[in-house]
Amino acid sequence: MDVLPALIVMGIAASITFAVTLINRLMINPEQYRAWRREIMEWNAQLRRAQKAGDKKQIEKLMKKQQYILQLSSKMSLQSIKVSLLMFIPLLIVWQFLGRMYGAVDMVFLPGFGYRLSIPPIGAISPLYWWYPLCALLFGRIFSQLFGITSVE
């Protein structure tokens, strides 16, 4: 069995993920995004502590800030959606390409693991259709760290 299809899909996933991450980095201010996330997490932690302690005054005080927290969450979601929408059309084109080139491939061998570890098809779904998301997740994590979009916490 040839390793080339798996390597090609891995390369496509790396390329697209790199482009998405770069666009994400250019469109989103990572410091602002982290500050928003930190503020939301802090608010949620305070609310949980107040609820656990049964501190109605603190809960009431925190609930006054809830609308603001929801707005921050919406801003964060909107930032992510912008990038996703920009990459949706190219991704559809890539899926068409993969389907035509490798739709009939019934097994993908993982590079670096030799021929003993393979990804078999799931029903009628070619392994290349779920090999791509696995690779994209891996490269997404790597590129996000390199570009400073996410922090290790």
Secondary structure as the mmCIF struct_conf table of DSSP 4:
data_model
#
loop_
_struct_conf.conf_type_id
_struct_conf.id
_struct_conf.beg_label_comp_id
_struct_conf.beg_label_asym_id
_struct_conf.beg_label_seq_id
_struct_conf.end_label_comp_id
_struct_conf.end_label_asym_id
_struct_conf.end_label_seq_id
BEND BEND1 VAL A 3 VAL A 3
HELX_RH_AL_P HELX_RH_AL_P1 LEU A 4 MET A 27
BEND BEND2 ILE A 28 ILE A 28
HELX_RH_AL_P HELX_RH_AL_P2 PRO A 30 ALA A 53
TURN_TY1_P TURN_TY1_P1 GLY A 54 GLY A 54
HELX_RH_AL_P HELX_RH_AL_P3 LYS A 56 MET A 63
TURN_TY1_P TURN_TY1_P2 LYS A 64 LYS A 65
HELX_RH_AL_P HELX_RH_AL_P4 GLN A 66 TYR A 102
TURN_TY1_P TURN_TY1_P3 GLY A 103 ALA A 104
STRN STRN1 VAL A 108 PHE A 109
HELX_LH_PP_P HELX_LH_PP_P1 LEU A 110 LEU A 110
TURN_TY1_P TURN_TY1_P4 PRO A 111 GLY A 112
BEND BEND3 PHE A 113 PHE A 113
TURN_TY1_P TURN_TY1_P5 GLY A 114 TYR A 115
BEND BEND4 ARG A 116 ARG A 116
STRN STRN2 SER A 118 ILE A 119
STRN STRN3 ILE A 122 ILE A 122
TURN_TY1_P TURN_TY1_P6 GLY A 123 ALA A 124
STRN STRN4 ILE A 125 ILE A 125
HELX_RH_AL_P HELX_RH_AL_P5 PRO A 127 PHE A 147
TURN_TY1_P TURN_TY1_P7 GLY A 148 GLY A 148
BEND BEND5 ILE A 149 THR A 150
#
